[in-house]
Amino acid sequence: MSGASAPAVTARRLGDGAVEVTAPAYRLTVAADGTTARLAAAGPAGGGHPVELQLPGALDQIGVPDETLSVATPRLETAAAVPVVTVDRRSTAWEHAETRIACTAAGPELSWRVRGHGRLDAVALLATRSALGARGSGLRPSGHAWHTLFTPNPGPPRRLLRGAGESAVIGACGDARPGRGHWFFTPAPLCLALTERSPADTADPAGAGPEDPAGDGAAARRWWTVGLGSPVREQTFTQLEYVPSDHGWHLRCAYEGHTAVDGDFRTPAVLVSPGHPDPYAGLRAHRAWLAGHGWAPRVPDEAGAPEDPAWWSEPMFCGWGAQMARARDTGTPAPALSTRAEYDAHLAHLEAHGLVPGTVVIDDKWQRSYGSWEPDEDKWPALREWIAARHERGQKVLLWWRAWATEGVSDELCVRTPDGTPVTLDPGNPEARALLAANVSRMLAPDGLGADGLKIDFTADTPSGYSLSTRGSTWGIALLYDLLATIHDAAKGAKPDALVITHTPHPAFAEVTDMIRLNDMLRLDDPDPYAPVVPQMRYRAAVAAASCPQLPVDTDDWCAPDREQWRGYAAAKTELGIPALYVATHLDRTGEPLEERDYAALREQWARWRAGRPR
């Protein structure tokens, strides 16, 4: 066949039993023994080394490792919309196991199905734990010749890229401890990008393409993406890990024993897709793939997109940086400086310099306890009246809220250790969800505090651990989604134009958040925390724009290494999102004061932003 009627993807069985798939973007050959497949980019983007995919997978149960005893000859089906290759295998852990490869135009889409009974431990995708013989036994990862890895989950702020031999984690957990510093976005999109090129780890990912001496565009399309997708409430693992090895790699999902299999279970799908010009283009394609399956909301076109409330795009002042600056001066802990008197002083100082933010964020710790969501009357007397007075001045007020907090919550409503110690609030418990919804309503409803929305922090405190107990049947990313869904629904029920800000640019989370916050500039607990901040924040904004283009961006402002870098980032903010200001008089890290030229620059920036009103 030829011309417009020719199929985009064709497949045929070779004489030795192997299956050959041909698509405009790639060539795939599934070996006759069903254990591996070789995948190469086609067209101008080809010419690089093929990727060898290990097909069987290893879905371990608690106490029962999944080893492959034998693999059948691949089966080919061509009656569906795209060719489908299925490989059956015998497993030590499951009654039946198979790998399914849907050969889509974008790339092979692999998923793994098992039948049996047990609780999932770690699940290794694109790897085999083989018991096929002395030469082929043990863990066998997929192979590659990639040099550079891009992850959309920010790590060390001085680096934008890393070597393909380094690990990467995307998920719902993290903190300041070594090896767990991936907490800026929780979760980021579950999509990695890799290339055979070796740009510097500080290179701009959008501009790290090589020269194109042949002029055929090949050099500009040498990024591959490896993306994972499924309905978000089926993502019951805490994190997706890219596991490197000697010229090898595979993916690992941490289920931690909280997902029970009783019958059939299918993993999320993994799409391996070549031919992207840069990682952000790959993220856009990943988001489109998710939306095409119904796994993330479609992005409405401009004509059909509902308009956000105008006040969402107002310049905002968050008091955390000012609290930290005052803590530097006074020796008082910063949370103790979230007070009505302090915020009145900060806002009055800014107004005296011609700066009146449209949105004010009251930060940590305005509440009596993190889990009770009631104002601390000693620090915030008559908070309802204070918010009402800000409304009369044309300003909106958001309240900072710490996700997962147990302070002030009864133990019975928490995820707990075996000895009953509370770890986090438990959104799997209907009573905990009801408490959470009631308190969100009390914070935002007109007959409550009357605040206008929430800035949600510490989503990286999502519980993780085999021995922890929850009342529900979900875990990991899905549990975080349920927490935010409860908050978002309650917020909209209390106030339809309420604004919920999170740092969760996973495309599916666009349904439970209204704005993506870029989060802290630095990891202050690192041995050497200081790094150039503008490239890092541009990278984060680009990830958010590619993954959740329908959501506005809160540019954040904490904490700058020095005044010069603070000025540089302040000047760049309106290119990236909504200008946010965290300081009023001086920087908290260095004590450097804001000068009149700084206030003048902010006045001019805010005026231009308001005049343009991009959203």
Beta strands, then each sheet from edge to edge (+ up, - down):
strand 1: 10-13
strand 2: 19-22
strand 3: 26-30
strand 4: 36-41
strand 5: 51-54
strand 6: 58-61
strand 7: 68-71
strand 8: 75-77
strand 9: 84-91
strand 10: 96-103
strand 11: 108-125
strand 12: 127-130
strand 13: 138-143
strand 14: 148-150
strand 15: 162-163
strand 16: 168-171
strand 17: 191-195
strand 18: 223-229
strand 19: 239-245
strand 20: 248-254
strand 21: 260-266
strand 22: 269-276
strand 23: 316-318
strand 24: 359-362
strand 25: 396-402
strand 26: 414-416
strand 27: 422-425
strand 28: 453-457
strand 29: 499-502
strand 30: 515-517
strand 31: 553-554
strand 32: 580-581
sheet 1: 1+ 2- 3+ 4- 5+
sheet 2: 6+ 11- 10+ 9- 7+
sheet 3: 6+ 11- 20+ 13- 12+
sheet 4: 6+ 11- 21+
sheet 5: 6+ 11- 22+ 18- 17+ 14- 15+
sheet 6: 6+ 11- 10+ 9- 8+
sheet 7: 6+ 11- 20+ 19- 16+
sheet 8: 31+ 30+ 29+ 28+ 25+ 24+ 23+ 32+
sheet 9: 26+ 27-
end
